Amino acid sequence: MAVAEQVTSLRWRRLDKVWTASGLLLLAVLILDPGQFQNSIFFLGESWVWTAPFILFSCALSASIAATALDKPLAEVLRRRAMVAVLLAGVFGALSPFCSVSVVPLVAGLLGAGVPLAPVMAFWVGSPLIDPEMFLLTLGIIDLPFALVRAVTAVLSGLMAGFITLALLKFSWVASPLRPDIPFDKLGTVYGTGCGIDSDRPVMLAFWRDEARRSGFFVQARSIAIFMAKWLTLAFVLQSLLLAWVPADQAANLLGSGEWWTVPLAALVGIPTYLNGYAAIPVIDGLMELGMEKGAAIAFLIGGEVTSLPTAMAVFAVVRRKVFVLYLALGLGSAVLMGWLTQILALLS
């Protein structure tokens, strides 16, 4: 009997707790509300269809940086020119196609390579807020002034996040941003070293010609993809339930009064109800026609994109608690500040 209990205990410990949580949650929904179970499964599938290509691209790009050995020289250059790096990262983020979830594997890869946190944070916060396609969609569905405001506030949010992080790092605020249990720490043997990736490897852009680098690329890409998949699956299931309990249209009815508190409220409403930067455009257009202020709309877009439930859970999975709290604070803080700034400019115009 004791042996059987030990075997059961060992098997239980080997179960991945995140996958298990997703399965148990769906099982509970199936038992308690079969209709919502169908909705949650549909939402999960739809979310993965939308997100998977970006996640795979981000994982492949992250693994490519390590496989080519560009990670160490890149980190060294950015470390020497921190302020310039933050400026470039903030602007480049506005041109990149990553959404808030798909940028996380790339961010984790950059941090694992030793790239300083400040430029990474500028790119991290700014990247999902705008890109050329999102700008054109906003222009077509809403109007040019709002599209310009969205683009400018996106860049400013990234720059603000980067420079605040840079100031904190001068006080040795955090030494190692990544959690120790994510896959990036386990690749040393793949590249022929026993304790981390060899910093003396020469840069080799055509890494697929080298067997060790090619193998390392697939190991890292696969490891981080599986790691992200389990956390995002749980996040999407939870978000499907939150959207059922807190419908976005009902929550947004609170945001049309024009009071000062509608801006911070809009940033908070985006956490459980936000979907993605593209799907939000027609929603925001409809809400603005019903009376939602531009400042609240900007706060909803920034706060929802940076701190939505799937994004927050993905970030929570890869970085230490200090960095996670900083990320949330910068996301919500920039959402509120940019929302109020937009509101003030709208009143003055």
Secondary structure, 3 states (H helix, E strand, C coil): CHHHHHHHHHHHHHCCHHHHHHHHHHHHHHHHCHHHHHHHHHHHHHHHHHHHHHHHHHHHHHHHHHHHCCHHHHHHHHHHCHHHHHHHHHHHHHHCCCCCCCHHHHHHHHHHCCCCHHHHHHHHHHHHHCCHHHHHHHHHHCCHHHHHHHHHHHHHHHHHHHHHHHHHHCCCCCCCCECCCCHHHHCHHHHCCCCCCCCCCCCCCCHHHCHHHHHHHHHHHHHHHHHHHHHHHHHHHHHHHHHHHCCHHHHHHHHCCCCCCHHHHHHHHHHHHCCCCCCHHHHHHHHHHCCCCHHHHHHHHHHHHHHCHHHHHHHHHHECHHHHHHHHHHHHHHHHHHHHHHHHHHHHC
